[in-house]
Amino acid sequence: MADRIIFVCTLLLAGVYFWATAQIPSLELGDPLGPKAFPRMLGVGLLIAAAMLLAEILRDRKKAKVADAGVMKWERQHWIVVAVAAWTALYIALFEPLGYMLATLIFLAGLTGYFNRGRHLMNVLTCVLFVVISYVAFTKLLGVNLARGIIPF
Amino acid sequence: METLTHILNGFAVSMQPINLWYTFLGVFMGTIIGVLPGIGPSAGIALLIPITYGMNPTSALIMMAGIYYGAKYGGSTTAILIRTPGEAASVMTSIDGYEMAKKGRAGAALAVSAIGSFIAGTIGVIGLTLFAIPLTSIALKFGPAEYFTLMLFAMTAVSTLTGKSPAKGVLATIIGLMIATIGIDLQSGQARYTMGIPEFQDGVGFVVVVVGLFAMAEVLRGLEGLYSGTSAKAMKISGKLWLTREEWKRSIGPIWRGGIIGFVIGVLPGAGGTIASIMSYTTEKRLSKHPEEFGQGAIEGVAGPEAANNSDTAGALVPLLTLGIPGGGATAVMLGAFIMYGVQPGPLLFQNNPGLVWGLINSMYIGNVMLLILNLPLIGLFVRLLYIPQGILYPLIVAISAIGAYAINGSVVDLWLILMFGVIGYVFDKVDIPVAPLVLSLVLGGIMEQSFRQAMTISGGDLKIFYGSAITVILLVMSVISVLLPFIIPKLRALGGSGDPS
């Protein structure tokens, strides 16, 4: 099942890529190939990959009929991945408005509070120390710019 | 003679206090990265690139190489004590290493990994020293057509030899090349596939892709494992950290053979450390008088693969340094680092900047000695890292990735890309699409397109240039063979009748 979805996605991707390639305006001056030729080759490469995938699907179907069933089954622990990704998205959205220190503190506190449950003191200490030390080390010592946000220093 | 002077001067470079310090820092961080699950050498090196910007390139590259080979030492510790390879290539070590730990011989397993890694690592660097010069003299004859076919060979080999399905490897390679076409086309000045996002005009940075695919995806997998309770607990080190005379006698053969297998596999594109250690394991099992002990805690099963995956790193640096073409994911990230420092690896580098190349190569002799010390008397220190609760470790990795990515351009777009590629990496892993080919082709994509177009300009649009010289023909034939190999090998095994299940 998973492989069939990949096959369809590959064809869709090839379609979108060919379309996007056609949108590139080109002036063929001194460059016999222009900016579109190599991408077109890649589009063809994608179709070749799709053909290879189809060959593998047909070969595997002969070999075993049941083996594929477990791969794409939605299990309960997949929700945790969705939740972590969503929490990270929120972190990124708040990264500049709140600033590195505050956003990272909230992000870390949430995750450690859930995944390292019950050890509050350890979690709070680690998060605060990490955020302060990393901010000072990167902005003051290494001269790396991290978003300041609403904190004035 | 001139080469010998360069090599000796390289020692002078690598012995400078500042470079000794960066060698130490590199192998120290490499050991930590190897021990910790969640962040491997590829992501570790990628994250360092923005931070080390503006550093002297020789020192920066010495440090990054240290992370690359140092991680292989650290990876075995996790494999032995918690049966999870801290680094992909340690997967074979986790079989017999963990069994030895269960029998109270964890000390011996750790000792043989460190000693085997040291001997093989040194064999690898000697090999690198010997092979670099002859290869550069061939590489000097390379024009755009030769480079294009060489990259084609590297990509076909990587895409068909990593992972279970050649089709998915090819798919990953093409996706990487497609990502590389995003941004302003260098020859026509035309913006391609930027989707109206101004940050995409410079292209999608490989650092964010690597950090997303390797670090962020690993965090998602790790937290999922933590939630479903499948993550393992670390064992205590048991037994003396040394080998008995009997164990030593059994290990020395596998270490030498593993060292040579690893180096040869490392030079070839595509295969890499994991395949080197599997080959060493099966070789030792075949040669052994007690093959039944393999899987039950045979020390040969730790010594050989650990040796192989260490000399592999030095082997992998041969094509990277002499030709400028990496043969796998981690060396592709190294190439990206070279380019970001304005250093183009390849034959000309040996002529124009011998101090950098030989300083880097010779620092590896010193680095291996440092690693032996870090991983034998001081191993107890690193083992403590395994007791850090993973519920704290994984969130910190995300924060560190965010710092590293934001430091490049000061743009949140890079953070979104990390998350996006993290999710992609997680899904790819679930459906068996390998990510190493994607990273390789992403880093090489730009150069590959340029050399293709230059070759076509030279030939006036005639494709004959790609099969016009002996080198291009050989490389094309090798590319075809590497595509066909996955289909031929099972047939040959069936004919021979002695298929090895591993």
Interface residues (C-beta under 8 A of the other chain):
Chain A: A2 D3 I6 T10 L13 Y17 A20 I24 P25 S26 L27 D31 P32 L33 G34 P35 A37 F38 P39 L42 G45 L46 I48 A49 A50 M52 L53 A55 E56 V71 M72 Q77 H78 I80 V81 V84 A85 T88 A89 Y91 I92 F95 E96 Y100 T104 F107 L108 L111 T112 Y114 F115 N116 R117 R119 M122 N123 T126 F130 V131 S134 F138 L142 V144 N145 L146 A147
Chain B: P50 I51 S165 P166 A167 K168 V170 L171 T173 I174 I175 L177 M178 T181 D185 Q187 S188 Q190 R192 Y193 M216 V219 L220 L223 E224 L226 Y227 S228 P389 Q390 G391 I392 Y394 P395 L396 V398 A399 I400 A402 I403 Y406 A407 G410 V412 L415 W416 L419 G422 V423 Y426 K430 V431 I433 E449 F452 R453 M456 T457 G460 G461
